[in-house]
Amino acid sequence: MKISDRINKMPISSIMELYPIADKRKSEGITVHHLNIGDPDIKTPREFFDAIKNYDVETIGYAPARGISELLDSQRKYYEKFGIIIENEDLLITNGGSEALIYALLTVADFGDNILTTEPYYANYTPMFVQTGVEVKTFPTRVEDGFHLPDKKTITDAIDEKTKAILISNPSNPTGVVLTKEELFLLTEIALEHNLFIISDEVYREFIYSDEEYFGFGNIKELEQNLIIVDSISKRFSACGVRIGSLMSKNKSVIDGVMSLANARLCVPTIEMIGAAALYNMDLNILKSINEEYRNRRDYIISRLKNIPGVTVYEPEGAFYVMPELPVDDADKFCKWMLKEYSLDDETLMLATGASFYQNEEKGKSQVRIAYIKGIEVLDKSMSILENALQEYNSL
Ligand SMILES: Cc1ncc(COP(=O)(O)O)c(C=O)c1O
């Protein structure tokens, strides 16, 4: 039997390829530190579990396709705190930010249309492009510039008549860049000039390490009809396994289109929505202390990376990732070697290889993406492993 061309085109995740190797090392008694994936160790707030325990019904029927009103209300109020004023009708609850991204792509682009994004970009966007039949166009961002945007011409040169939207992860996975106001206005100008949507993936919204107030695409009035905001509780509340996200747009045709997709999948799990509403209803000052924790981790990991000979690193401004350049020709080979053959005091390290975040196969080969989602003690050990492994690898 033939499997569809679409499935045959799905990329094989290089991170997933490394898991069996990690499992084998663990079975040999080696501790593997996982800084390869953005699954934080910070505790999911108790409010989530309490709300679920107290949810007392006799039957769990289908919830409304848009999401339950408790969650829509609480998230609308959360947006207000950022100056993003919306109605519940502008919002739709999804199965994680991932579903919201797929819905956004399906709603703005047809087969063969393209979406413009940065390179490097979040690796999981690629299977989403394949699933939705959308092509990707990219413009380059460079480690030397801390992965900030290139000039306007470099961006607009990548736009053609099939381009329908600019997709931006801000703060960014994988680079940790946070776009400046000027950059947000530049992309707004481009979107308006070329009649494009902006799909703003803001699942790391709180994790910004400068003292500046949040300012995002949602604060730019002129962009309102072109904007889709993708969101999630996965990172915000350390609740990756809960699978609650959302899509917001003030463009009625977009929301109506997304609703038609949501109707076909009936609803998002009710119990998780009850828990998520409790999270958004909490005293959100907790997010400030979580942010402080990540800022400390960022400062620590950057100070260690700066002291590893041959490593080029910049200061990521947000999210919880950094993409340094290592003194190796092929970081994929190095990461596999470190995981398969290397250990320091019976411990080793799993990282995501940089190339998986690039469309261009020649790029990012010496880079890795490190997720600082573990406490300082693990980061300390991990950086010692990395430093020693690089030394040993380069003297083989
Ligand atoms: C930039 C970005 N967008 C979306 C997602 C998907 O998040 P969710 O767990 O809400 O599906 C992730 C997850 O890592 C991410 O890094």
The ligand as a Tripos MOL2 file, in Angstrom:
@<TRIPOS>MOLECULE
LIG
   16    16     1     0     0
SMALL
NO_CHARGES

@<TRIPOS>ATOM
      1 C1          8.0630   28.8220   19.0830 C.3       1 LIG1
      2 C2          7.1230   27.7420   19.5040 C.ar      1 LIG1
      3 N1          5.8650   27.7840   19.0670 N.ar      1 LIG1
      4 C3          4.9840   26.8340   19.3950 C.ar      1 LIG1
      5 C4          5.3380   25.7930   20.2010 C.ar      1 LIG1
      6 C5          4.3160   24.7350   20.4940 C.3       1 LIG1
      7 O1          3.8890   24.7860   21.7800 O.3       1 LIG1
      8 P1          2.6780   23.9130   22.3230 P.3       1 LIG1
      9 O2          3.2570   23.0340   23.3790 O.co2     1 LIG1
     10 O3          1.7610   24.9290   22.8900 O.co2     1 LIG1
     11 O4          2.0730   23.1760   21.1970 O.co2     1 LIG1
     12 C6          6.6370   25.6960   20.6880 C.ar      1 LIG1
     13 C7          7.0730   24.5620   21.5050 C.2       1 LIG1
     14 O5          8.2270   24.3590   21.7910 O.2       1 LIG1
     15 C8          7.5530   26.7080   20.3360 C.ar      1 LIG1
     16 O6          8.8150   26.6900   20.7660 O.3       1 LIG1
@<TRIPOS>BOND
     1     1     2 1
     2     2     3 ar
     3     2    15 ar
     4     3     4 ar
     5     4     5 ar
     6     5     6 1
     7     5    12 ar
     8     6     7 1
     9     7     8 1
    10     8     9 2
    11     8    10 1
    12     8    11 1
    13    12    13 1
    14    12    15 ar
    15    13    14 2
    16    15    16 1
@<TRIPOS>SUBSTRUCTURE
     1 LIG1         1 GROUP 0 **** ****
